[in-house]
Amino acid sequence: MSLGQSRSVVSLPTVENAVAGQLGPSARTPGQRIGRGIDYELFLDCVHCGLCTAACPTFLELGTEMDSPRGRIYLMRGVVDGRIPLDDQVRHHLALCLDCRACESACPSGVQYGRLIEPFRAELQEFGLGERWPRWLQALLFQVFPRRRWTWWSLYPVRFFQRVFGLDWWKPLAGMLPNTLRNMLAVLPPLAQRYYRPPAWSPPHGPRRARVAVFLGCVHHVLFPQVNEATVRLLQFQGCEVLVPQRQVCCGALHYHAGHLRAAQQLAQRNVEAFPLDVDAIIVNIAGCGSTLKDYGHVLAGTPCAEQGQAFAAKVRDVHEFLVSLDFYPPGFGLPIQATYHDACHLCHAQQIRQQPRQLLQQIQELKLVPLSESEVCCGAAGSYNLTQPEMAERLGRRKVEQILQTGAQAVFTANTGCLLQIRRYLHEQAPHIWVAHPVEALWVACNGHVPYRGIPVSVPD
């Protein structure tokens, strides 16, 4: 069944039938029990109404109960209770979860699904029962990507080949490349030839309205440095004194969502120590990073830095959220184009930020923002999901692009690294002329009048 088709609510017995035949001996590891880090009461919040199924991308695509939030909660609770063996099939259904949190937005009972799946995955990793990825992929995701400089240098050959042979240089070699490597090359955007180093301090333009610190991200800063540059300059234009802490590191989202809790805590602690708290806000322009940074109080719970984590999290603001609260100065230039906006999951579901990006884009003169069908349905990027679950990621990515093409838009805006990569990848195949960008890029263009992308006009004010 494809996305958008209606589906009736499935009764609880269907959940039980879906796992019938898999019930076996206690799902306990030697001397340990899965679930000791989960608040069991959170399982009981789920009343199995099934309203989450209409929002879950994997259930809508596959139509199987165990690939719905309700089914996964049933599986996790069964494993914790010792009623269901933790076999490869159960792990597969849990691994297929995008952790997009759409179910949380849809749930009338307020089930905190993220508070269940994330600690469950953490315990699987702790007991050596997590997803089994090739060692080189684990090293890439958890050792290279979190380090901006390592990521930059690891992409040196790709930058060279892009410069000499173009963006699609790898396609003649596609048949000889491993699937994961082929997917990685396909998703890469045109890479910047120079490493962007933002100044540690930037003065406001005009009277100071706020003092902020900017979080850069890791992979995001290497693949989309123009977004960070636009963010810094836009904040200056809006009267902000901008600090960029030089000792900041990866937010830990990749580690946290994959179940590597200790590594995520180490990164969180370093960021807590790196950022000053005598600022009005810590600004983040990446939905996935922002969701994790705002959750540092939970990530660091039970550690010596728990209190500092809560203080840090209280300062974190998404860039759109902050600019709207600051009373955004309207840009002076126009963008006479038709555009649409895709809601990044960890912005609209995890942070409940939906209208602010649209409000800012609508302040750009001559820009017509048209609605996108299924704008809150995951595009399939989901952090590293498009590398670890490529088939489902492709299905969701192509679905998203179909919806974008139906709008007739010349540009599509979204506020997350993975979404930018995923949407650009599949649009590049069918409509390479469409500008895929972060909202702050459009806002900064409308402030300075520089042409952002081939075929995208900028109108000069009278």
ABEGO torsion letter per residue (X at the ends): XBBGBBBBBBBAAAAAAAABGABBBBBBBBGBBBGAABBAAAAAABAGAGAAAAABAAAAAAGBAAABAAAAAAAAAAAAAGABBBBAAAAAAAAABAGAGAAAAABAAGBBAAAAAAAAAAAAAAAGABBBBBAAAAAAAAAAAABAAAAAAAAAAAAAAAAAAEAAAAAAAAAABBAAAAAAAAABBBBBABBBBBBABBBBBEBBABBBBBBAEBAAAAABAAAAAAAAAAAAAAGBBBBBBAABBBAGAAAAAAGBAAAAAAAAAAAAAABBAABABBBBABAAAAAAAAAAAAAABGBAAAAAAAAAAAABBBAAAAAAAAGBBBBABBBBBBBBBBBBAAAAAAAGBAAAAAAAAAABBGBBBBBBBGAABBAGAGEAAAAABAAAAAAAAAAAAAAAAAAGBABBBBABAAAAAAAAAAAAAABAABBBBBAAAAAAAAAAGBBABBGBBBBBBX
